[in-house]
Amino acid sequence: MKHIFKKGSDRVLLLLHGTGGTEQDLLPLAEMLDSDASILSVRGNVSENGMPRFFRRLSEGVFDEEDLIFRTKELHEFLDEAAGKYGFKRANVIAVGYSNGANIAGSLIFHYENALKAAILYHPMVPRRGVELPNLSKIPVFIGAGKNDPICPAAETEELTNILEAAGSKVEVHWEYQGHQLTHSEVQASKKWYETI
């Protein structure tokens, strides 16, 4: 997978962009969250009308589940390989994802036990329904969401929160009223949360 790695402290921020983004997009955000952390920023392997994504969708808000499962496995294996290649501890990876990137990070949590140390998900959707989740008691999650998000309605955020909490995760939700866009105050709230984990 096309990516950038920058060596820093033991903590590794896995940056996962939104639709049409690249591995460059979230680098400034990582700097705001933790300027000392190591960074592994990945570009999605799927192209939708020339826009990079992490998995295919059938239409707006409708995921191609088969591709999602395949791409989640691909990312999971890539993280294992990258840990060996760059010499970081696999258990220290914290996902930071926006929109499509938040969805693939959520899918990692849904499908693999201890896939991440923690996750910051900006405007995520429920990756899959009707699946049994692993024990998430050791994986805290921050969700940044919009009460008026047209792509990811508030009810979707509440459903995702309930699913994660039912699997043992400690979830903090921060609400905004700026639609689907990622706001400065949302990032600041996630930074505050990040410093407690």
Residue, then its C-alpha position, 0 to 999 in steps of 0.5 A: m500500500k502506498h504510504i508515508f512513515k515517519k519515525g517518532s515516539d513509540r506511539v504510531l498514528l495510523l492516518l486514514h484519509g477520506t474519499g479523494g484524499t491521499e496519504q498527505d492529507l492528515l499529516p497536519l492533523a497528526e502534528m496537532l494531535d501529537s507532534d512526537a508520535s511516529i506516523l504511518s499514513v496510508r493511501g487507499n488502494v481503491s479508485e472511485n472515478g479517480m478518487p482514492r478510497f479504502f474500499r468500494r461502495l455500491s452507492e452513497g452510504v452503501f458499502d460493498e461488504e465483500d470488498l470491505i472485508f477483503r480491504t480490511k484484511e489487506l490493511h490488517e496484514f499491511l500493518d503487521e508487515a509495516a511493524g516488522k519493516y519499520g521496527f514499531k510495536r504493532a500494539n502501539v498503533i492508534a488509528v486516526g481516520y476521517s469519513n471513508g478512512a474512519n470506516i476502514a478503521g472501524s472495520l479493523i476494530f469490528h473484525y480483528e481483536n487488538a487490531l489497534k491500541a485506540a481509534i479516533l474516528y471522525h464522521p464514521m458510519v457503522p461498517r457492518r451490521g449483524v456481525e459479532l465483534p471481538n472483545l473491545s474492552k482494551i480499545p477506547v474510541f473517540i468519535g467526532a460527529g455532526k448532528n446535521d451530517p447529511i452523509c452520516p446521520a446522528a442516528e448512525t453515530e448513536e448506533l455505532t456507539n452502542i455497538l462498540e460499547a456493547a463489545g466493551s469499548k469505552v467510547e467518547v462522542h463529540w458532536e458538532y453542527q458543521g455537517h460532514q466537515l472536520t472542524h478545528s474544535e473537533v480536532q481539539a476535543s480529540k486531542k484532549w481525549y488522546e492525551t488521556i489514553 
